[in-house]
């Protein structure tokens, strides 16, 4: 990590949780090994803020309803990773939650595919990036209307005051 402040913040996220894998740190190099962290208590900073570091937080839930409730009562996440065999329930999770992206039975791969948009929703970011999606995000689609002046007399039907005769013709045109 480049900044000491950022390194210390991310390193602090490793506290008060169960490290399943990784967790090694080197203060001199500002290095944190890829880490899987679980069993965090409600309110833990790793559950409340974006990490921007090599930490994957695992939240165990008893079922799809608990997962959906957990996700929907918080800020929209940058990504959701869900694992399971019941396709119907997983599709339900996709359609009833909002996040920047979602990966089913995998992690991070959706962010590596240039054919899929990558980006957040709400506080986790705006817009979508990768390939054409980047171009679309940073391009403005300008509306442009060009009207010939040759029929301007006919266009007077559009403008007030509306007489019975004008209304008659407008109804015919619709």
C-alpha positions as CSV (number, residue, x, y, z in Angstrom):
1,X,0.0,0.0,0.0
2,X,1.2,3.5,-0.8
3,X,0.1,5.5,2.2
4,X,0.9,4.7,5.8
5,X,-2.4,6.1,6.9
6,X,-4.3,3.8,4.5
7,X,-2.2,0.8,5.5
8,X,-2.9,1.4,9.2
9,X,-6.6,1.8,8.5
10,X,-6.8,-1.5,6.6
11,X,-4.6,-3.3,9.1
12,X,-6.9,-2.1,11.9
13,X,-9.8,-3.9,10.1
14,X,-8.1,-7.2,10.9
15,X,-8.9,-6.7,14.6
16,X,-11.8,-8.4,16.4
17,X,-12.5,-10.9,13.8
18,X,-11.6,-14.5,12.9
19,X,-8.8,-14.6,10.2
20,X,-9.5,-17.8,8.2
21,X,-6.6,-17.2,5.7
22,X,-3.8,-14.7,5.5
23,X,-3.6,-11.8,7.9
24,X,0.1,-11.4,7.7
25,X,1.3,-7.8,7.8
26,X,4.7,-6.1,7.3
27,X,4.8,-2.5,8.6
28,X,8.0,-1.7,6.8
29,X,6.7,-2.6,3.4
30,X,3.1,-1.6,4.2
31,X,2.0,-5.1,3.1
32,X,-1.1,-7.0,4.1
33,X,-1.4,-10.5,2.6
34,X,-4.7,-11.5,1.0
35,X,-7.0,-12.2,3.9
36,X,-10.3,-13.8,4.5
37,X,-12.0,-12.5,7.6
38,X,-15.2,-13.7,9.3
39,X,-17.2,-13.7,12.5
40,X,-17.3,-10.0,12.8
41,X,-19.7,-8.4,15.2
42,X,-22.4,-5.9,14.1
43,X,-20.9,-2.5,13.7
44,X,-17.4,-3.7,12.9
45,X,-15.8,-1.2,10.5
46,X,-15.1,-3.9,7.9
47,X,-18.8,-4.4,7.6
48,X,-19.6,-0.6,7.5
49,X,-17.1,0.9,5.1
50,X,-15.4,0.1,1.8
51,X,-12.1,-1.7,2.5
52,X,-9.9,-0.8,-0.5
53,X,-7.5,-3.5,0.5
54,X,-6.8,-7.3,0.3
55,X,-9.5,-8.3,2.7
56,X,-12.5,-10.4,1.8
57,X,-15.2,-10.4,4.6
58,X,-17.4,-13.5,4.8
59,X,-20.8,-13.0,6.4
60,X,-22.5,-16.3,7.2
61,X,-26.3,-16.3,7.0
62,X,-28.8,-19.1,7.5
63,X,-30.7,-18.6,4.3
64,X,-31.7,-16.4,1.4
65,X,-34.1,-14.4,3.4
66,X,-31.5,-13.5,6.0
67,X,-29.0,-12.7,3.3
68,X,-31.4,-10.4,1.5
69,X,-32.4,-8.6,4.8
70,X,-28.7,-8.2,5.7
71,X,-27.9,-6.7,2.4
72,X,-30.9,-4.5,2.0
73,X,-30.7,-2.8,5.4
74,X,-27.2,-1.4,4.6
75,X,-25.7,0.9,2.0
76,X,-25.6,-0.7,-1.4
77,X,-22.3,-2.8,-1.7
78,X,-19.9,-2.6,-4.5
79,X,-20.2,-6.4,-4.9
80,X,-22.1,-9.3,-3.5
81,X,-20.7,-12.8,-3.6
82,X,-23.2,-15.5,-3.0
83,X,-22.7,-19.3,-3.0
84,X,-25.3,-22.0,-3.2
85,X,-26.9,-24.7,-5.4
86,X,-30.5,-23.6,-5.5
87,X,-30.6,-21.5,-8.7
88,X,-34.1,-20.2,-8.0
89,X,-33.1,-18.8,-4.6
90,X,-29.9,-17.3,-6.1
91,X,-31.8,-15.6,-8.9
92,X,-34.2,-14.3,-6.3
93,X,-31.2,-12.7,-4.4
94,X,-30.0,-11.1,-7.7
95,X,-33.4,-9.6,-8.4
96,X,-34.2,-8.4,-4.8
97,X,-30.9,-6.7,-3.9
98,X,-29.0,-3.8,-5.4
99,X,-25.3,-3.7,-5.7
100,X,-22.6,-2.6,-8.2
101,X,-22.2,-6.3,-9.2
102,X,-22.9,-9.8,-8.0
103,X,-21.0,-13.0,-8.5
104,X,-22.6,-16.4,-7.9
105,X,-20.4,-19.2,-6.7
106,X,-17.3,-17.1,-7.5
107,X,-15.4,-14.0,-6.3
108,X,-13.9,-11.1,-8.1
109,X,-14.1,-12.6,-11.6
110,X,-17.0,-10.3,-12.6
111,X,-14.7,-7.4,-12.0
112,X,-12.1,-8.8,-14.4
113,X,-14.3,-9.3,-17.4
114,X,-14.2,-6.4,-19.9
115,X,-17.5,-7.5,-21.3
116,X,-19.3,-6.8,-18.0
117,X,-19.7,-3.3,-16.5
118,X,-17.9,-2.6,-13.3
119,X,-18.9,0.1,-10.9
120,X,-21.0,0.9,-7.8
121,X,-24.4,2.2,-6.9
122,X,-25.0,5.0,-4.4
123,X,-22.2,5.4,-1.9
124,X,-20.1,2.7,-3.5
125,X,-19.8,4.7,-6.7
126,X,-21.5,5.9,-9.8
127,X,-21.3,4.7,-13.3
128,X,-19.9,1.6,-15.0
129,X,-16.4,1.0,-16.3
130,X,-14.6,-1.5,-18.6
131,X,-14.5,-1.3,-22.4
132,X,-17.6,0.3,-24.0
133,X,-19.1,0.9,-20.5
134,X,-16.3,3.3,-19.7
135,X,-16.9,5.2,-23.0
136,X,-20.6,5.4,-22.3
137,X,-20.1,6.6,-18.7
138,X,-17.8,9.4,-19.7
139,X,-19.6,10.4,-22.8
140,X,-22.6,12.7,-22.9
141,X,-25.4,11.8,-25.2
142,X,-26.6,15.1,-26.5
143,X,-30.2,15.3,-27.8
144,X,-30.5,17.3,-31.0
145,X,-33.6,18.3,-32.8
146,X,-33.5,20.0,-36.2
147,X,-36.8,21.2,-37.7
148,X,-37.4,22.7,-41.1
149,X,-38.9,26.1,-41.1
150,X,-40.9,25.4,-44.3
151,X,-44.0,24.2,-42.3
152,X,-43.9,26.8,-39.6
153,X,-47.4,28.0,-40.5
154,X,-48.7,24.5,-39.7
155,X,-46.9,24.6,-36.4
156,X,-49.0,27.4,-35.2
157,X,-51.5,24.7,-34.2
158,X,-49.1,23.8,-31.4
159,X,-49.3,27.2,-29.7
160,X,-52.0,29.0,-27.7
161,X,-54.5,30.5,-27.9
162,X,-56.4,27.3,-28.7
163,X,-59.6,28.0,-30.7
164,X,-62.2,25.3,-31.4
165,X,-60.8,25.2,-35.0
166,X,-57.3,24.5,-33.7
167,X,-58.5,21.8,-31.3
168,X,-60.5,20.2,-34.1
169,X,-57.3,19.9,-36.2
170,X,-55.1,18.7,-33.3
171,X,-57.6,15.9,-32.5
172,X,-57.5,14.8,-36.2
173,X,-53.8,14.7,-36.2
174,X,-53.6,12.7,-33.0
